[in-house]
Amino acid sequence: MSLSTGFLPEPAKHPPAGFSRLCNVIDAAASPPATSVPVSFLGMVTRLSVPVREANGDFALEFTVQDQFDSPGSESSICCKVSRNELNKLPTIRAVGDFVLIYNFNVIAGQPPTAVSTRAEPGSRVLSFSRSTIPQPEFSQSIQGAGSKLPYVTLDAGPHPTTEQQMAIVYMKQAAASFVPPKSTRPNMPTTQKKQKLCELKDMELSKYYDLIGEVVKTFAANYETFDLYVTDYTTNNDLFLYEERDDTDDFMFGAQKKWPGPFGRMTMAIRLYEPHASFARNNVREGDFVYLQNIHSKLSQVGNLEGAIHQDRKYLDRVNIRICTHPDQIASIKERKEAYEQPAFGSTVNQNQPKKASAKAAAKKKEEKRERQRLQKELEQQELEKKAEELDAAKAGLNPHIRAGNTDKRISNITEIVHNPHLTTETEIGNLSLPFVNCKYRARVRVVDMWPRKLFDFARSLSDPKYGKQGLSADHRESYRKEVFQWNFALLVENADAPAGKTPDRLMLTVGDEQGQCLLKMDACDLRQSPEKRKRLEEKLFILWGNLRERKIALLKEGIHLPLPTGDSRLQLQNKPFDCCIEEFGEPVGKNLGNPKSWVRRHTLFNTTIMD
């Protein structure tokens, strides 16, 4: 089996409707007479400057966008400049390497030209997409078919990007996969203006609005609508909650409850985020990140301590008031205070804390070993709890708990969606083009309703067998296999787990090659005719997968009845459970002229799916 991308469309080379290639934008700006017509474009951010204060009092942010990566040059990138009257109204671009959709910027002719947006141009917008949240094309089916949205950040009002625009971002990331952008600085937040609300925790008071730069020490997803950040800047405010350090004896009292990571004392503020801030933080902020939080409303918690909240902006509904800080100047003072906090208390030394007598050293070592045993025991208990939770979820859905599939964050596709993938037809300049296959990966919930070959010992084939290896091995190569080498080679016919009885639904043939078979069975292929023990082991494994399917197929063949039968046919008396699996679609060449779609056959195979012992 071979994978191919030869017949994938190339959306990265064709911008969405209403958008322009940068080479065309630059050519238009250089061609006399140059006209100032708003243009829209997309690309990757290759340079990101620090926001500056201009002479007229406005704040300006400059960044460079590029949309060609095979032969990049000045004709494939353009400098963009955004000016606003307030710092927090500038676009939120997290880092170099992220991708942007630019709407209605004016291009100023020059050497080189510049795309600009001022506060006098309300129609211009910048949508920023974090590189880490953009999927590979083969995992973008939910965006294309189910109406899901790529996570993005914008401070400007306007409609969501279209599916075509989102897919252009997906393919642009794929096109830029091997491109390494130059190093650049990150935005730094000016703090010299008196009107700035930037404040340290120690100076915060009740019922006011503040900006804060701090380290995220803990995150908590209370529900789908909010997200909690626990942020510290290592300053003390007596109105904050008191986090006290517990010793090992507390673990016995409180069980396996996760310890507070620190800092201890009144140095951390709990901040509840509402949409759209919650979605951004859930997807982009991790424990240990330094963040710049804007417009925090300080208030009292239920237990009377100072806490914060960031609500949705009433005027700019999509504005996100969170930025990731990486510039040294932004976080230098916080790191200094953190280092001071982590230093040993005054007057204490390492030697003072070390046991002086041999008996004390032995007792300390024994205590440390006990702690390690307790830690390992807790890890094992946690793993067991997670395993039971997975089994419980599978049991609730009626799934086979002994079959595990990866990519659990991907949505379930049904067989009809896979068989009739709308992307098998694509639009070109000369009309619609039917593709022989698309390179896609899916996650599906299926049941096995037939299998090939009928005899188990034919599930593994020898490379020296000309009926099996003739396409992949020449006669000379087959002769060189003095010691026979076997590979898994069988097929499963599957249908949707919830297929209605009495009908013949869409079904999918899944071929299983050697690598896929090793993953599925956790067994190496061998001569099953000469290995009755392994053949027995294989039979037990496959019984977990398809239940009594093989026994019923043999019995029905004796009656002259051939599978597959309609779903729920009483003659089959099938007893097996559905399971989740990962499916990969690819093209297999069957002709010499690979430029001809008829020279390819559409195939599907299992991957990342395992029968557990």
Buried (B, 14 or more C-beta within 10 A) or exposed (E): BEEBEBBBBEBBEBBBEEBBBBBEBBEBBBEEEBEEEBBBBBBBBBBBBBBEEEEEEBBBBBBBBBBBBEEBEEBBBBBBBBBBEEBBBBBBBBBBBBBBBBBBBBBBBEEBBBBBBBBEBEEBBBBBBBBEEBBEBBBBBBBBBEEBEBBBBBBBEBEEBEBBBBBBBBBBBBBBEEBEBEEBBBBBBBEEEEEEEBBBBBEBEEEEEBBBBBBBBBBEEEEEEBBBBBBBBBBEBEBBBEBEEBEEEEBEEEEEEEEBEBBBBBBBBBBBBBBBBBBBBBEBBEEEBBBBBBBBBBEEEEEEBBBBBBBBBEEBEBBBBBBBBBBEEBBEBBEEBBEEBEEEEEEEEEEEEEEEEEEEEEEEEEEEEEEEEBEEEEEEEEEEEEEEEEEEEBEEBEBBBBBBBBBEEBEEBBBBBBBEBEBBEBEEEEEEBEBBBBBBBBBBBBBBBBBBEEEBBBBBBBBBBEEBBEEEBEEEEBEEBEEEEBBBBBBBBBBBBEBEEEEEBBBBEBBBBBEBBBBBBEBEBBBBEEBEEBBEBBEEBBBBBBBBBBEBBEBBEEEEBEBBBBBEBEEBEBEBBBBBBBBBBBBBBEEEEBEEBEBBEBBBBBBBBBBEE
